Amino acid sequence: MQKFKSAKESQVSITQLMLPSHSNFGGKVHGGHILNLMDQIAFACASKHSRTYCVTASVNKVDFLNPIEVGELVTLKASVNYTGRTSMVVGVRVESENIRSGEKKHCNSSYFTMVAKDSEGKSLAVPGLVIEEEQGVRRFTRSLERKNQSMSRSTKFDETQILIDETQFKFQDHLGELDKENVEIILK
């Protein structure tokens, strides 16, 4: 196994024509189809980097910025932004292109945390990331920050902590935040 690899060594790009079979009831390309393609390219990129089978551990927020029309070309680009010991964050960008006008739209971007696995399903070490440009430092640092925020979020509202340690989360402290929300609270 290589000790370190550059992001360029494992970048992957695919382009597909969007067909009527990919559309939703509104006539646009179904978001689920795009998510499936995003997961596939994240897998391909992570597997290429680690040279082993990888699984999706989590997907960061996905905002659908622009609809994709049937008949457009969709290009997905994936690159490793961060490497931990056994995990990688793969950045995925989705763009559509109208084949008649040539107009391109950024449709969405997301970050997939992928974990390398061996044949028994145990996590494997992955090559580290060689960063060769300022953009790479920004991406790596941003992924590290998202990782730290995610860990903080997952423990802050952990139900087992509520039962064990009432200081971790007290619902009473948050009721005021919900006053202006579209919610009715009826506790029994």
Secondary structure, DSSP 8 states (H G I E B T S, - for coil): --SEEEGGGG-EEEEEE--GGGB-TTSBB-HHHHHHHHHHHHHHHHHHHHTSEEEEEEE------S--BTT-EEEEEEEEEEE-SSEEEEEEEEEEE-TTT--EEEEEEEEEEEEEE-TTS-B----EEE--SHHHHHHHHHHHHHHHHHHHHHHHT-HHHHHH-TTT--GGGGGGGGTTSS------
